[in-house]
Amino acid sequence: MNINEILERLGLHAKNKGISTGTEWLFSSGKDCYESYSPVNGKLIGFVEAATKNDYEKVIVKAKETSLYWRKIPAPLRGALIREYGEVLRQYKDDLGALVSYEMGKSLQEGKGEVQEMIDICEFCTGLSRQLHGLTMHSERPEHRMYEQWHPLGVVGIISAFNFPIAVWAWNFTIATICGNATIWKPSEKTPLTALACFNLLSKVLKKNKIPEGLCNLIIGSVENVGIPLVDDRRVDLVSATGSTRMGKIVATRVAARLGKSLLELGGNNALIVSEHANIKLAIPALVFGAVGTCGQRCTSTRRALIHETHFKTVKNALLKAYKSLSIGSPLDEKNNVGPLIDKDAVNTMQQALKKIKQEGGEIIYGGEPLDNEGGCYVKPALVILEKIIPMMKEETFVPILYLMPYSGSVEEAIKLQNDVDQGLSSALFSNNFIETETFLSHSGSDCGIANINIGTSGAEIGGAFGGEKDTGGGRESGSDAWKAYMRRQTNTLNFGDSLPFAQGILFDL
Ligand code: NAD
């Protein structure tokens, strides 16, 4: 694979502008640049100009202006635009997938999978653009009619994390656009080039359809110059932020201070329960993929394995065998199972976390050490046995560390352990026992936004609403009726009679 040819086909250069209003690329008014290094081999991929506060101001003004135009375009026509973008993504799936893999470090399969997810959400949105339904209600007053409508919000700000550098933006941007909004995207500073590539492809579609500047905007910049101004800006009608719980708490507080709307997709601490009635053959690959896939850098990665004591030894031995056979190296080589962490800081975070885990009483039975492969940020995924809950187990450490913990007694015991953390994103139970599976999915079962039976915690389809509870932020994105967060609801009551009855039977005679 020739990365330079891929960069060229995606319209990327050694030095790139980092601000787009959809159809135009703008120079930054500052002098700072981001350098994007590949975690695969430590090589510099390219420079991107960093935006200033003034640049942000230019972008928000354009976005607000264009949102007034776009809200009048019929939703099915907005959907047709998104369908065309999906077609362009199809043509560039291999190139864009390879760049995701090279800049972020996930496997080529997962990089292409991320682009496929974008294509899928474009298709979903094409249909959804004809289904932004409101309800009708029966009025209590004679000759009156009540119904509700959904109107665009205006401008949606999208803040995204490094680990899904483009799919999370696509979930937000496609739905926000068909709902009649303009968008401003602030991607992670760690993965700016994949964002630029998405906009190079998008601008072809926007130009062809003569869409005015400012409908879809991209701005690469720091938290100080772009993140905070966007969060604090009353002209931004919804802030959709994906990232750590630490970031979410800041964003939620600042948006709430101006009584704005936020949609939060934050950290997880996902458990997989292996019950005494589990099919172990299914549970082992689910655990391994969940814990080491994307090198443990998915919000849905499996971090805790809660294993019934009858199976503990078998599962531990099977995991040890699987971990020893993992091939770690360049994610661009499809023979490898595990790629790098995002950067050297993440490698250090893992080392510090393991030290703390040991101090708190955890037993590291495999892995954890950094590997000096090809100048990249590689580590050996770690397995840790815990006999009791330790403080580190309650934190999301965004690296491949899997805690193994035995439980005894009923599935309720395991559910209690699973729910005993601050986060509430994804959860899974492996069991062929109907009473156990129904208990897990009942009101007193898993407290997570995602609860699976006999499949792992990691990975989700675009058709369902994605998100979680508690410190995960409570937001829902992607499928089902998640689109409602990107619109405002209006209740309408119409009188077609010749009298004026008041609600609740109130009499008011003049
Ligand atoms: P991060 O919180 O460091 O950064 C995420 C984004 O927020 C970046 O664009 C960053 O620049 C921006 N940001 C940070 N502080 C900000 C502030 N004060 N104001 C405005 N913007 C700010 O997260 P990360 O390291 O990029 O990603 C990993 C985290 O994201 C993990 O916790 C993971 O679980 C979470 N995540 C959650 C989901 C989900 O859907 N729940 C999906 C992907 C990642």
Boltz pocket constraint, residues with backbone or C-beta under 6 A from the ligand:
constraints:
  - pocket:
      binder: B
      contacts: [[A, 159], [A, 160], [A, 161], [A, 162], [A, 163], [A, 164], [A, 168], [A, 186], [A, 187], [A, 188], [A, 189], [A, 221], [A, 222], [A, 223], [A, 227], [A, 228], [A, 231], [A, 242], [A, 243], [A, 244], [A, 245], [A, 246], [A, 247], [A, 248], [A, 250], [A, 251], [A, 264], [A, 265], [A, 266], [A, 267], [A, 268], [A, 298], [A, 299], [A, 300], [A, 396], [A, 398], [A, 425], [A, 467], [A, 468], [A, 472]]
      max_distance: 6.0
